[in-house]
Amino acid sequence: MNKITNHLPTAELQALDAAHHMHPFSCNDEIAKKGARVITRADGVFLTDSDGNEILDAMAGLWCVNIGYGRDELAEAAARQMRELPYYNTFFQTTTAPTIALAQKLAELAPGDLNHVFFGNSGSDANDTNIRLVRTYWAWKGQPERTIIVARKNAYHGSSVGSGSLGGMAYMHDVNSMPIPDIVHIDQPHWWAEGGDSTPEEFGLQTARALEAVIEEHGAERIAAFIGEPIQGAGGVIIPPETYWPEIQRICRKYDILLIADEVICGFGRTGNWFGSQTLGIEPDVMTVAKGLSSGYQPISASIVSDKVAKVMDGSDFFHGYTYSGHPVACAVALENLRILEDENIIDHVRNVAAPAMKAAWESLSDHPIVGDTRIEGLMGSLALTPDKTTRAKFATPEGTVGLICRENSFANNLVMRHVGDRMVISPPLVITPDEIKILITRARKALDDTYAHLKANDMLKSAAPGTASMKAKNF
Ligand SMILES: *Cc1c(COP(=O)(O)O)cnc(C)c1O
């Protein structure tokens, strides 16, 4: 049997990693120079690395470990299911019991008449499913010209060719012939960075009405769907102005355009409700879920569609699917995860305990000299690093320079906080306690202090000239 290499000395693990492992969203040469951080164990909200450091994971992995680490029940659910039936597919008129149970559970949890579930293995492939699904839907309804999907700049919907095309991160499109045809990107509702002199409310309406402008330009008979994250996650936890989603909803209804809510981060309690759509008052026709569906313990995703959409889709063969669609082990683990979320009232804990404590603590950081725009909804939050919060200025250094410094300082203080450009973001496990929130904020403040000291010492507190283009550096 191959030995699990967790327990080799750190330097050996790092050398092997550098020699053979190509990291996602990374420059491998850079990692090789300093050695990847090796995580060996985790429990609750804390990670342990191969040097024995205990690190508070304020990102819940990649926004996904909603119930926290170390839940044996999920390991047992996986082992039980593997012994009974490790795999069978759901093609060719077959199914398995955990697949059925999870589909039924998701239909029960999802709002409105979202009652029909198509399974995948990742958020990316679920959004690829959605591209094919909404275009097929319109074709089968006799409107095959409805192929355009409207998405937003700086959105994140995954990294496959399809989902990455829906996403609005230009540096992912360069050199890859992306986006694929018939994807149109409109501006994001990011008031702090792009709102200029308008109020947040005005800016929310203005960015939503860009959807109407696209519809008028191309004709409603060409538009299949609009896709958006209720709150943009990887783009920097952009919480839209309150005017935004109602206007998007109104426009979708008016022109009979399908609304896809990408709930991959917002779903399963992140915003204090089961789904971000409930928090933001969205009534989608299609929902993408992944991440918190299994708290990351198994790779699984789904597209959940309304009765209206299913009625059309159920009428013919939809030539689409993945070998592991509805995988029984992943479904059994997801079911156990949902059981824990329900039985332990974790979403009530977010709404009534963790989110209020985190909001007060997070907003208290706004007194820091380089912090502006502390925003948080449920347990996803962000803040802008800025040399001048009164003018919402950017730093003169390339965007992301200061954010990266702050992220490194955060790691050095045993806190995982991510940077997106010069925004810092958090999305901790939902089970985080008020005491752990205090630790998180103490470490975050220390990271901010260290960053401020570095900027001062290196004469880096200068503002960029107003109107300097946004988002040049890497987001990840
Ligand atoms: C992470 C993410 C995805 C992609 O999910 P993968 O499992 O990484 O493919 C899609 N949409 C959103 C909103 C995400 O945050």
The ligand as an SDF file (V2000), in Angstrom:
LIG
                    3D

 15 15  0  0  0  0  0  0  0  0999 V2000
  -16.6260   28.1380   -6.3670 C   0  0  0  0  0  0  0  0  0  0  0  0
  -17.7220   28.6530   -7.2150 C   0  0  0  0  0  0  0  0  0  0  0  0
  -18.0790   28.0080   -8.4100 C   0  0  0  0  0  0  0  0  0  0  0  0
  -17.2780   26.8710   -8.9670 C   0  0  0  0  0  0  0  0  0  0  0  0
  -17.3250   25.7420   -8.1740 O   0  0  0  0  0  0  0  0  0  0  0  0
  -16.2130   24.5970   -8.3650 P   0  0  0  0  0  0  0  0  0  0  0  0
  -16.7120   23.5120   -7.4690 O   0  0  0  0  0  0  0  0  0  0  0  0
  -14.9160   25.1800   -7.9500 O   0  0  0  0  0  0  0  0  0  0  0  0
  -16.2270   24.2090   -9.7830 O   0  0  0  0  0  0  0  0  0  0  0  0
  -19.1730   28.4690   -9.1010 C   0  0  0  0  0  0  0  0  0  0  0  0
  -19.8770   29.5120   -8.6610 N   0  0  0  0  0  0  0  0  0  0  0  0
  -19.5580   30.1780   -7.5370 C   0  0  0  0  0  0  0  0  0  0  0  0
  -20.3980   31.3220   -7.0900 C   0  0  0  0  0  0  0  0  0  0  0  0
  -18.4550   29.7780   -6.7880 C   0  0  0  0  0  0  0  0  0  0  0  0
  -18.1060   30.4520   -5.7120 O   0  0  0  0  0  0  0  0  0  0  0  0
  1  2  1  0
  2  3  1  0
  2 14  2  0
  3  4  1  0
  3 10  2  0
  4  5  1  0
  5  6  1  0
  6  7  2  0
  6  8  1  0
  6  9  1  0
 10 11  1  0
 11 12  2  0
 12 13  1  0
 12 14  1  0
 14 15  1  0
M  END
$$$$
